Amino acid sequence: MATDSPDQQPPRPAEQTAGQRTPAQQPAAAQSGSNPPQAINAPGGPNTPQTTILQQAELPRVDTAARLGKLLRRTVAFPPCADELLALARVTDPNDDVTRFFDEYFEFRRHQTLGEYTTRNPDGAPVPRQLADDLPSVLDRSLLFCRESDQPGAPAPEQRRGRWPSDCCFCTPCVTLDGNRNSSPTTTDPQLKRLFIGDLVWLFYFERMSIFQILGAILDTYASNGRFPISNGSIDAGFVRDDVVALVLEAMVRQTKTGLSSTVRDRGCTYRTCLGWVSDAGRKLNLDTEVNTGFNVQFHKFIYTALEFYKDRRLAVAIQGAAAPAAQPSVATLISIRDTIDVLKKRFEMFDYGRNYNNALSGIVWVIGGMAIVRELRTTLGIPPAYSSTHEFIPAAYDLLVLKRPISYSEMNRFDLNRTCAENGRDLLLDLEVINHNDTSPRGELENWLVQVEGKVEAYRTAYRALTGVDLGTSATAAVSQAV
């Protein structure tokens, strides 16, 4: 199969990092949650009194992005018409939000359904191996090497290597999992080749933005009621974008009619069995599934204990600024966090059972494809052209299509808050997949990582409190709104 060459694809947006200030330039509040200070003496002459200055020591960074990028592909069948659904998701503007969401998960390249595993060379070096290469040991040779039909007078039939699974059952689109989410300053393109349970958390919060409700209203308009004048490509024969949008909408309508789209039931079952959560739409279905209560309890307990760690650390820094010897953050808190993470990671296992992985992949494809459709049709739907960012046109589309009211302006932007929870919750869980949480030694990996992700924990807490009114820092067993 021919694949797109790299020079045919627009480059991925470069990660931008804010300029860093020296500890002397940073305000005291910013330093309080950082590294413990070290005392240094200011230079001066022999008769000059020595002045002690507190300076933050640099902790080694835990590069979880590089570790995640080394994990091999999993076997997964892409949802039908994935390359059609995602056709409009990636544009040449590197600052476009939908393009960034696409780059966090996908790349336009031929997908391989069967995954990989690791073997070792005679010298012990790990080597990735394709599962497809092992098919002859499992399947009949006649299935793998198909004979061409005999023709009269033709020489002996030749055999050629066939493809299993075939395209007539599982599609192999020109889009595959290869994302740059959760990048770091040292690894800006980690190339994550699979999904994790953190990506299901991302999908959950994006569903809470009502992306699927907005997309459903657009498809209903296109297929049935004609409420908005959405072109089917015949209005302007020279405007190819209308033709592409119409084909993408037609693919979505067909997938919906045949039941192959990402459905409320599929996503609702996956949320319950993997996260112990329920969406607003899924709550109305009264689904009868296993509920992963352990994930829900332990994840929010982790947020609480991490916040307690930061509180202890700020107190330790304050003590260090006034007295010696320097006090360390509570070891008991680190042990509590370690035990919580240990139980939480055992609850990740549910994501690898049944159709949960496939349901998550299908939902992500439809979310990103749906946002691309809203972006392309925003002026047709009556959204001002100036609303070019997702945090502007998604809430506007929700008002017009779902609530059927004029565009409103509120102090709280639901899209921004849900996006903050989605991205920070996902990144924390991705890190937990690969960090050594058992290293609770002073300045060990667990402590270094906790200091590294303080901003993400605090951002998740703040956004969740603004969305639901629940402060995850007040109790280890907070009654969260999405619990089953």
Contacts in CASP RR format, 6 or more apart in sequence:
PFRMAT RR
TARGET T0000
AUTHOR 0000-0000-0000
METHOD contacts of the structure
MODEL  1
MATDSPDQQPPRPAEQTAGQRTPAQQPAAAQSGSNPPQAINAPGGPNTPQ
TTILQQAELPRVDTAARLGKLLRRTVAFPPCADELLALARVTDPNDDVTR
FFDEYFEFRRHQTLGEYTTRNPDGAPVPRQLADDLPSVLDRSLLFCRESD
QPGAPAPEQRRGRWPSDCCFCTPCVTLDGNRNSSPTTTDPQLKRLFIGDL
VWLFYFERMSIFQILGAILDTYASNGRFPISNGSIDAGFVRDDVVALVLE
AMVRQTKTGLSSTVRDRGCTYRTCLGWVSDAGRKLNLDTEVNTGFNVQFH
KFIYTALEFYKDRRLAVAIQGAAAPAAQPSVATLISIRDTIDVLKKRFEM
FDYGRNYNNALSGIVWVIGGMAIVRELRTTLGIPPAYSSTHEFIPAAYDL
LVLKRPISYSEMNRFDLNRTCAENGRDLLLDLEVINHNDTSPRGELENWL
VQVEGKVEAYRTAYRALTGVDLGTSATAAVSQAV
1 110 0 8 1.000
1 172 0 8 1.000
3 109 0 8 1.000
3 110 0 8 1.000
3 174 0 8 1.000
4 108 0 8 1.000
4 109 0 8 1.000
4 174 0 8 1.000
9 107 0 8 1.000
9 108 0 8 1.000
10 90 0 8 1.000
10 91 0 8 1.000
10 92 0 8 1.000
10 94 0 8 1.000
11 94 0 8 1.000
12 94 0 8 1.000
12 103 0 8 1.000
12 180 0 8 1.000
12 189 0 8 1.000
13 94 0 8 1.000
13 95 0 8 1.000
13 99 0 8 1.000
13 100 0 8 1.000
13 103 0 8 1.000
14 94 0 8 1.000
14 188 0 8 1.000
15 183 0 8 1.000
15 185 0 8 1.000
15 188 0 8 1.000
17 185 0 8 1.000
23 31 0 8 1.000
23 55 0 8 1.000
23 56 0 8 1.000
24 53 0 8 1.000
24 55 0 8 1.000
31 37 0 8 1.000
31 56 0 8 1.000
31 317 0 8 1.000
32 313 0 8 1.000
32 314 0 8 1.000
32 317 0 8 1.000
32 318 0 8 1.000
33 310 0 8 1.000
33 313 0 8 1.000
33 314 0 8 1.000
33 317 0 8 1.000
33 451 0 8 1.000
33 454 0 8 1.000
34 56 0 8 1.000
34 317 0 8 1.000
34 451 0 8 1.000
34 454 0 8 1.000
35 56 0 8 1.000
35 57 0 8 1.000
35 58 0 8 1.000
35 59 0 8 1.000
35 451 0 8 1.000
36 56 0 8 1.000
36 57 0 8 1.000
36 316 0 8 1.000
36 317 0 8 1.000
36 320 0 8 1.000
36 326 0 8 1.000
36 328 0 8 1.000
37 54 0 8 1.000
37 55 0 8 1.000
37 56 0 8 1.000
37 57 0 8 1.000
37 317 0 8 1.000
37 320 0 8 1.000
37 321 0 8 1.000
37 326 0 8 1.000
38 54 0 8 1.000
38 55 0 8 1.000
38 56 0 8 1.000
38 57 0 8 1.000
39 52 0 8 1.000
39 53 0 8 1.000
39 54 0 8 1.000
39 55 0 8 1.000
39 324 0 8 1.000
40 52 0 8 1.000
40 53 0 8 1.000
40 55 0 8 1.000
41 50 0 8 1.000
41 51 0 8 1.000
41 52 0 8 1.000
41 53 0 8 1.000
42 50 0 8 1.000
42 51 0 8 1.000
42 52 0 8 1.000
42 53 0 8 1.000
44 50 0 8 1.000
54 320 0 8 1.000
54 321 0 8 1.000
59 443 0 8 1.000
59 447 0 8 1.000
59 448 0 8 1.000
59 451 0 8 1.000
59 452 0 8 1.000
60 448 0 8 1.000
61 184 0 8 1.000
61 185 0 8 1.000
61 186 0 8 1.000
61 448 0 8 1.000
61 452 0 8 1.000
62 431 0 8 1.000
62 435 0 8 1.000
62 445 0 8 1.000
62 448 0 8 1.000
62 449 0 8 1.000
62 452 0 8 1.000
63 184 0 8 1.000
63 186 0 8 1.000
63 187 0 8 1.000
64 182 0 8 1.000
64 184 0 8 1.000
64 430 0 8 1.000
64 431 0 8 1.000
64 433 0 8 1.000
64 434 0 8 1.000
64 435 0 8 1.000
64 449 0 8 1.000
65 182 0 8 1.000
65 183 0 8 1.000
65 184 0 8 1.000
65 186 0 8 1.000
65 187 0 8 1.000
65 190 0 8 1.000
66 184 0 8 1.000
66 186 0 8 1.000
66 187 0 8 1.000
66 190 0 8 1.000
67 434 0 8 1.000
68 182 0 8 1.000
68 190 0 8 1.000
68 192 0 8 1.000
68 196 0 8 1.000
68 430 0 8 1.000
68 433 0 8 1.000
68 434 0 8 1.000
69 187 0 8 1.000
69 190 0 8 1.000
69 191 0 8 1.000
69 192 0 8 1.000
69 193 0 8 1.000
71 192 0 8 1.000
71 193 0 8 1.000
71 194 0 8 1.000
71 433 0 8 1.000
71 434 0 8 1.000
72 115 0 8 1.000
72 116 0 8 1.000
72 117 0 8 1.000
72 118 0 8 1.000
72 128 0 8 1.000
72 193 0 8 1.000
72 194 0 8 1.000
73 112 0 8 1.000
73 115 0 8 1.000
73 116 0 8 1.000
73 177 0 8 1.000
73 193 0 8 1.000
73 194 0 8 1.000
74 115 0 8 1.000
74 194 0 8 1.000
74 195 0 8 1.000
74 357 0 8 1.000
75 113 0 8 1.000
75 114 0 8 1.000
75 115 0 8 1.000
75 131 0 8 1.000
76 113 0 8 1.000
76 115 0 8 1.000
76 177 0 8 1.000
76 194 0 8 1.000
76 195 0 8 1.000
76 357 0 8 1.000
76 358 0 8 1.000
76 361 0 8 1.000
77 113 0 8 1.000
77 165 0 8 1.000
77 170 0 8 1.000
77 171 0 8 1.000
77 358 0 8 1.000
78 111 0 8 1.000
78 113 0 8 1.000
78 170 0 8 1.000
78 171 0 8 1.000
78 172 0 8 1.000
78 173 0 8 1.000
78 175 0 8 1.000
78 176 0 8 1.000
78 361 0 8 1.000
78 365 0 8 1.000
79 85 0 8 1.000
79 255 0 8 1.000
79 260 0 8 1.000
79 261 0 8 1.000
79 262 0 8 1.000
79 358 0 8 1.000
79 361 0 8 1.000
79 362 0 8 1.000
79 363 0 8 1.000
79 365 0 8 1.000
79 366 0 8 1.000
80 171 0 8 1.000
80 255 0 8 1.000
80 260 0 8 1.000
81 171 0 8 1.000
81 173 0 8 1.000
81 251 0 8 1.000
81 254 0 8 1.000
81 255 0 8 1.000
82 111 0 8 1.000
82 171 0 8 1.000
82 173 0 8 1.000
82 175 0 8 1.000
82 365 0 8 1.000
83 108 0 8 1.000
83 173 0 8 1.000
83 174 0 8 1.000
83 175 0 8 1.000
84 247 0 8 1.000
84 248 0 8 1.000
84 251 0 8 1.000
85 248 0 8 1.000
85 251 0 8 1.000
85 252 0 8 1.000
85 255 0 8 1.000
85 365 0 8 1.000
85 366 0 8 1.000
85 369 0 8 1.000
85 370 0 8 1.000
86 102 0 8 1.000
86 106 0 8 1.000
86 175 0 8 1.000
86 365 0 8 1.000
86 368 0 8 1.000
86 369 0 8 1.000
86 372 0 8 1.000
87 244 0 8 1.000
87 247 0 8 1.000
87 248 0 8 1.000
88 244 0 8 1.000
88 245 0 8 1.000
88 248 0 8 1.000
88 369 0 8 1.000
88 372 0 8 1.000
88 373 0 8 1.000
88 375 0 8 1.000
88 376 0 8 1.000
89 98 0 8 1.000
89 99 0 8 1.000
89 101 0 8 1.000
89 102 0 8 1.000
89 106 0 8 1.000
89 368 0 8 1.000
89 369 0 8 1.000
89 371 0 8 1.000
89 372 0 8 1.000
90 98 0 8 1.000
90 99 0 8 1.000
90 102 0 8 1.000
90 103 0 8 1.000
90 108 0 8 1.000
91 98 0 8 1.000
91 99 0 8 1.000
93 99 0 8 1.000
94 100 0 8 1.000
96 375 0 8 1.000
97 371 0 8 1.000
97 389 0 8 1.000
97 390 0 8 1.000
97 391 0 8 1.000
98 368 0 8 1.000
98 369 0 8 1.000
98 371 0 8 1.000
98 372 0 8 1.000
98 375 0 8 1.000
98 390 0 8 1.000
101 367 0 8 1.000
101 368 0 8 1.000
101 371 0 8 1.000
102 368 0 8 1.000
103 179 0 8 1.000
103 180 0 8 1.000
104 179 0 8 1.000
104 180 0 8 1.000
104 181 0 8 1.000
105 177 0 8 1.000
105 179 0 8 1.000
105 181 0 8 1.000
105 199 0 8 1.000
105 364 0 8 1.000
105 368 0 8 1.000
106 175 0 8 1.000
106 176 0 8 1.000
106 177 0 8 1.000
106 178 0 8 1.000
106 179 0 8 1.000
106 368 0 8 1.000
107 175 0 8 1.000
107 176 0 8 1.000
107 177 0 8 1.000
107 178 0 8 1.000
107 179 0 8 1.000
108 174 0 8 1.000
108 175 0 8 1.000
109 174 0 8 1.000
109 175 0 8 1.000
109 176 0 8 1.000
109 178 0 8 1.000
110 172 0 8 1.000
110 173 0 8 1.000
110 174 0 8 1.000
110 176 0 8 1.000
111 172 0 8 1.000
111 173 0 8 1.000
111 174 0 8 1.000
111 175 0 8 1.000
111 176 0 8 1.000
111 177 0 8 1.000
112 130 0 8 1.000
112 132 0 8 1.000
112 172 0 8 1.000
112 176 0 8 1.000
113 165 0 8 1.000
113 170 0 8 1.000
113 172 0 8 1.000
114 130 0 8 1.000
114 131 0 8 1.000
114 132 0 8 1.000
114 135 0 8 1.000
115 130 0 8 1.000
115 131 0 8 1.000
115 132 0 8 1.000
116 128 0 8 1.000
116 129 0 8 1.000
116 130 0 8 1.000
116 131 0 8 1.000
117 128 0 8 1.000
117 129 0 8 1.000
117 131 0 8 1.000
118 126 0 8 1.000
118 127 0 8 1.000
118 128 0 8 1.000
118 129 0 8 1.000
119 126 0 8 1.000
119 127 0 8 1.000
119 129 0 8 1.000
120 126 0 8 1.000
120 127 0 8 1.000
121 127 0 8 1.000
135 144 0 8 1.000
135 164 0 8 1.000
136 144 0 8 1.000
139 164 0 8 1.000
143 164 0 8 1.000
144 161 0 8 1.000
144 162 0 8 1.000
144 164 0 8 1.000
145 159 0 8 1.000
145 160 0 8 1.000
145 161 0 8 1.000
145 162 0 8 1.000
146 159 0 8 1.000
146 160 0 8 1.000
146 162 0 8 1.000
147 157 0 8 1.000
147 158 0 8 1.000
147 159 0 8 1.000
148 157 0 8 1.000
148 158 0 8 1.000
148 160 0 8 1.000
149 157 0 8 1.000
150 157 0 8 1.000
163 172 0 8 1.000
176 193 0 8 1.000
177 192 0 8 1.000
177 193 0 8 1.000
177 194 0 8 1.000
177 195 0 8 1.000
177 361 0 8 1.000
178 191 0 8 1.000
178 192 0 8 1.000
178 193 0 8 1.000
179 190 0 8 1.000
179 191 0 8 1.000
179 192 0 8 1.000
179 193 0 8 1.000
180 188 0 8 1.000
180 189 0 8 1.000
180 190 0 8 1.000
180 191 0 8 1.000
180 192 0 8 1.000
181 190 0 8 1.000
181 192 0 8 1.000
181 426 0 8 1.000
181 427 0 8 1.000
181 430 0 8 1.000
182 190 0 8 1.000
182 192 0 8 1.000
182 426 0 8 1.000
182 427 0 8 1.000
182 430 0 8 1.000
182 431 0 8 1.000
183 189 0 8 1.000
183 190 0 8 1.000
184 190 0 8 1.000
195 357 0 8 1.000
195 360 0 8 1.000
195 361 0 8 1.000
195 364 0 8 1.000
196 348 0 8 1.000
196 351 0 8 1.000
196 429 0 8 1.000
196 430 0 8 1.000
196 433 0 8 1.000
197 274 0 8 1.000
197 275 0 8 1.000
197 295 0 8 1.000
197 348 0 8 1.000
197 350 0 8 1.000
197 351 0 8 1.000
197 429 0 8 1.000
198 425 0 8 1.000
198 426 0 8 1.000
198 429 0 8 1.000
198 430 0 8 1.000
199 360 0 8 1.000
199 364 0 8 1.000
199 426 0 8 1.000
200 270 0 8 1.000
200 271 0 8 1.000
200 274 0 8 1.000
200 275 0 8 1.000
200 351 0 8 1.000
200 356 0 8 1.000
200 360 0 8 1.000
201 275 0 8 1.000
201 422 0 8 1.000
201 425 0 8 1.000
201 426 0 8 1.000
201 429 0 8 1.000
202 364 0 8 1.000
202 422 0 8 1.000
202 423 0 8 1.000
202 425 0 8 1.000
202 426 0 8 1.000
203 267 0 8 1.000
203 360 0 8 1.000
203 363 0 8 1.000
203 364 0 8 1.000
203 367 0 8 1.000
204 271 0 8 1.000
204 275 0 8 1.000
204 277 0 8 1.000
204 279 0 8 1.000
204 422 0 8 1.000
204 482 0 8 1.000
205 418 0 8 1.000
205 419 0 8 1.000
205 421 0 8 1.000
205 422 0 8 1.000
206 367 0 8 1.000
206 418 0 8 1.000
206 419 0 8 1.000
206 422 0 8 1.000
207 267 0 8 1.000
207 279 0 8 1.000
207 281 0 8 1.000
207 367 0 8 1.000
208 279 0 8 1.000
208 280 0 8 1.000
208 414 0 8 1.000
208 418 0 8 1.000
209 394 0 8 1.000
209 398 0 8 1.000
209 414 0 8 1.000
209 415 0 8 1.000
209 418 0 8 1.000
209 419 0 8 1.000
210 398 0 8 1.000
210 402 0 8 1.000
211 367 0 8 1.000
211 370 0 8 1.000
211 371 0 8 1.000
211 394 0 8 1.000
212 262 0 8 1.000
212 264 0 8 1.000
212 281 0 8 1.000
212 366 0 8 1.000
212 367 0 8 1.000
213 281 0 8 1.000
213 398 0 8 1.000
213 401 0 8 1.000
213 402 0 8 1.000
214 370 0 8 1.000
214 374 0 8 1.000
214 394 0 8 1.000
214 397 0 8 1.000
214 398 0 8 1.000
214 401 0 8 1.000
214 402 0 8 1.000
215 252 0 8 1.000
215 366 0 8 1.000
215 370 0 8 1.000
215 373 0 8 1.000
215 374 0 8 1.000
217 401 0 8 1.000
217 402 0 8 1.000
218 228 0 8 1.000
218 230 0 8 1.000
218 249 0 8 1.000
218 373 0 8 1.000
218 374 0 8 1.000
218 377 0 8 1.000
218 381 0 8 1.000
218 401 0 8 1.000
219 249 0 8 1.000
219 252 0 8 1.000
219 253 0 8 1.000
219 256 0 8 1.000
221 227 0 8 1.000
221 228 0 8 1.000
221 230 0 8 1.000
222 230 0 8 1.000
222 249 0 8 1.000
222 253 0 8 1.000
223 253 0 8 1.000
228 377 0 8 1.000
228 380 0 8 1.000
228 381 0 8 1.000
228 382 0 8 1.000
229 380 0 8 1.000
230 245 0 8 1.000
230 246 0 8 1.000
230 249 0 8 1.000
230 377 0 8 1.000
230 380 0 8 1.000
231 242 0 8 1.000
231 245 0 8 1.000
231 246 0 8 1.000
231 380 0 8 1.000
232 242 0 8 1.000
232 246 0 8 1.000
233 239 0 8 1.000
233 242 0 8 1.000
233 243 0 8 1.000
233 245 0 8 1.000
233 246 0 8 1.000
235 242 0 8 1.000
236 242 0 8 1.000
241 376 0 8 1.000
245 373 0 8 1.000
245 376 0 8 1.000
245 377 0 8 1.000
248 369 0 8 1.000
248 373 0 8 1.000
249 373 0 8 1.000
252 261 0 8 1.000
252 370 0 8 1.000
252 373 0 8 1.000
255 261 0 8 1.000
261 362 0 8 1.000
261 366 0 8 1.000
262 359 0 8 1.000
262 362 0 8 1.000
262 363 0 8 1.000
262 365 0 8 1.000
262 366 0 8 1.000
264 279 0 8 1.000
264 281 0 8 1.000
264 282 0 8 1.000
264 285 0 8 1.000
265 282 0 8 1.000
265 285 0 8 1.000
265 287 0 8 1.000
266 355 0 8 1.000
266 359 0 8 1.000
266 362 0 8 1.000
267 279 0 8 1.000
267 282 0 8 1.000
267 359 0 8 1.000
267 363 0 8 1.000
268 278 0 8 1.000
268 279 0 8 1.000
268 281 0 8 1.000
268 282 0 8 1.000
268 285 0 8 1.000
268 287 0 8 1.000
269 287 0 8 1.000
269 289 0 8 1.000
269 359 0 8 1.000
270 355 0 8 1.000
270 356 0 8 1.000
270 359 0 8 1.000
270 360 0 8 1.000
271 277 0 8 1.000
271 278 0 8 1.000
271 279 0 8 1.000
271 282 0 8 1.000
272 278 0 8 1.000
272 287 0 8 1.000
272 289 0 8 1.000
272 290 0 8 1.000
272 291 0 8 1.000
272 292 0 8 1.000
272 484 0 8 1.000
273 289 0 8 1.000
273 290 0 8 1.000
273 291 0 8 1.000
273 292 0 8 1.000
273 350 0 8 1.000
273 353 0 8 1.000
273 356 0 8 1.000
274 292 0 8 1.000
274 295 0 8 1.000
274 350 0 8 1.000
274 351 0 8 1.000
274 356 0 8 1.000
275 292 0 8 1.000
275 295 0 8 1.000
275 296 0 8 1.000
276 291 0 8 1.000
276 292 0 8 1.000
276 293 0 8 1.000
276 294 0 8 1.000
276 295 0 8 1.000
276 296 0 8 1.000
276 483 0 8 1.000
276 484 0 8 1.000
277 296 0 8 1.000
277 482 0 8 1.000
277 483 0 8 1.000
277 484 0 8 1.000
278 482 0 8 1.000
278 483 0 8 1.000
278 484 0 8 1.000
279 482 0 8 1.000
290 350 0 8 1.000
291 484 0 8 1.000
292 347 0 8 1.000
292 350 0 8 1.000
293 484 0 8 1.000
294 343 0 8 1.000
294 344 0 8 1.000
294 347 0 8 1.000
295 344 0 8 1.000
295 347 0 8 1.000
295 348 0 8 1.000
295 350 0 8 1.000
296 480 0 8 1.000
296 483 0 8 1.000
296 484 0 8 1.000
297 477 0 8 1.000
298 340 0 8 1.000
298 343 0 8 1.000
298 344 0 8 1.000
298 347 0 8 1.000
299 344 0 8 1.000
299 429 0 8 1.000
300 472 0 8 1.000
300 476 0 8 1.000
300 477 0 8 1.000
300 478 0 8 1.000
300 480 0 8 1.000
301 340 0 8 1.000
301 476 0 8 1.000
301 477 0 8 1.000
302 337 0 8 1.000
302 340 0 8 1.000
302 341 0 8 1.000
302 344 0 8 1.000
303 457 0 8 1.000
303 460 0 8 1.000
303 461 0 8 1.000
303 472 0 8 1.000
303 473 0 8 1.000
304 472 0 8 1.000
304 473 0 8 1.000
304 475 0 8 1.000
304 476 0 8 1.000
304 478 0 8 1.000
305 333 0 8 1.000
305 336 0 8 1.000
305 337 0 8 1.000
305 340 0 8 1.000
305 476 0 8 1.000
306 337 0 8 1.000
306 450 0 8 1.000
306 453 0 8 1.000
306 457 0 8 1.000
307 457 0 8 1.000
307 458 0 8 1.000
307 461 0 8 1.000
307 472 0 8 1.000
307 473 0 8 1.000
308 333 0 8 1.000
308 336 0 8 1.000
308 473 0 8 1.000
309 329 0 8 1.000
309 330 0 8 1.000
309 333 0 8 1.000
309 334 0 8 1.000
309 337 0 8 1.000
309 450 0 8 1.000
310 450 0 8 1.000
310 454 0 8 1.000
310 457 0 8 1.000
310 458 0 8 1.000
312 329 0 8 1.000
312 330 0 8 1.000
312 333 0 8 1.000
313 329 0 8 1.000
313 451 0 8 1.000
315 327 0 8 1.000
316 326 0 8 1.000
316 327 0 8 1.000
316 328 0 8 1.000
316 329 0 8 1.000
319 326 0 8 1.000
319 327 0 8 1.000
320 326 0 8 1.000
320 327 0 8 1.000
328 442 0 8 1.000
329 447 0 8 1.000
331 440 0 8 1.000
334 440 0 8 1.000
334 446 0 8 1.000
334 447 0 8 1.000
335 440 0 8 1.000
337 437 0 8 1.000
337 446 0 8 1.000
337 450 0 8 1.000
338 437 0 8 1.000
338 438 0 8 1.000
338 440 0 8 1.000
338 446 0 8 1.000
341 432 0 8 1.000
341 437 0 8 1.000
342 437 0 8 1.000
342 438 0 8 1.000
344 432 0 8 1.000
345 432 0 8 1.000
345 433 0 8 1.000
345 437 0 8 1.000
348 433 0 8 1.000
350 356 0 8 1.000
351 357 0 8 1.000
351 360 0 8 1.000
371 390 0 8 1.000
371 394 0 8 1.000
374 381 0 8 1.000
374 393 0 8 1.000
374 394 0 8 1.000
374 397 0 8 1.000
375 390 0 8 1.000
375 393 0 8 1.000
378 385 0 8 1.000
378 387 0 8 1.000
378 393 0 8 1.000
378 396 0 8 1.000
378 397 0 8 1.000
379 385 0 8 1.000
381 397 0 8 1.000
381 400 0 8 1.000
381 401 0 8 1.000
382 400 0 8 1.000
383 393 0 8 1.000
383 396 0 8 1.000
383 397 0 8 1.000
383 400 0 8 1.000
383 407 0 8 1.000
384 396 0 8 1.000
386 392 0 8 1.000
387 393 0 8 1.000
387 396 0 8 1.000
390 415 0 8 1.000
390 419 0 8 1.000
391 413 0 8 1.000
391 415 0 8 1.000
391 416 0 8 1.000
391 419 0 8 1.000
394 415 0 8 1.000
395 407 0 8 1.000
395 413 0 8 1.000
395 414 0 8 1.000
395 415 0 8 1.000
396 407 0 8 1.000
398 414 0 8 1.000
399 405 0 8 1.000
399 406 0 8 1.000
399 407 0 8 1.000
399 408 0 8 1.000
400 406 0 8 1.000
400 407 0 8 1.000
412 466 0 8 1.000
414 467 0 8 1.000
416 463 0 8 1.000
417 463 0 8 1.000
417 466 0 8 1.000
417 467 0 8 1.000
418 463 0 8 1.000
418 467 0 8 1.000
420 459 0 8 1.000
420 460 0 8 1.000
420 462 0 8 1.000
420 463 0 8 1.000
421 460 0 8 1.000
421 463 0 8 1.000
421 464 0 8 1.000
421 467 0 8 1.000
424 455 0 8 1.000
424 456 0 8 1.000
424 457 0 8 1.000
424 459 0 8 1.000
424 460 0 8 1.000
424 463 0 8 1.000
425 456 0 8 1.000
425 460 0 8 1.000
427 453 0 8 1.000
427 456 0 8 1.000
428 453 0 8 1.000
428 456 0 8 1.000
428 457 0 8 1.000
428 460 0 8 1.000
431 449 0 8 1.000
431 453 0 8 1.000
435 445 0 8 1.000
435 446 0 8 1.000
435 449 0 8 1.000
436 445 0 8 1.000
436 446 0 8 1.000
437 445 0 8 1.000
437 446 0 8 1.000
438 446 0 8 1.000
439 445 0 8 1.000
439 446 0 8 1.000
440 446 0 8 1.000
440 447 0 8 1.000
441 447 0 8 1.000
460 472 0 8 1.000
461 471 0 8 1.000
461 472 0 8 1.000
461 473 0 8 1.000
464 470 0 8 1.000
464 472 0 8 1.000
464 480 0 8 1.000
465 471 0 8 1.000
465 472 0 8 1.000
468 480 0 8 1.000
468 481 0 8 1.000
470 478 0 8 1.000
470 479 0 8 1.000
470 480 0 8 1.000
470 481 0 8 1.000
471 478 0 8 1.000
472 478 0 8 1.000
472 480 0 8 1.000
END
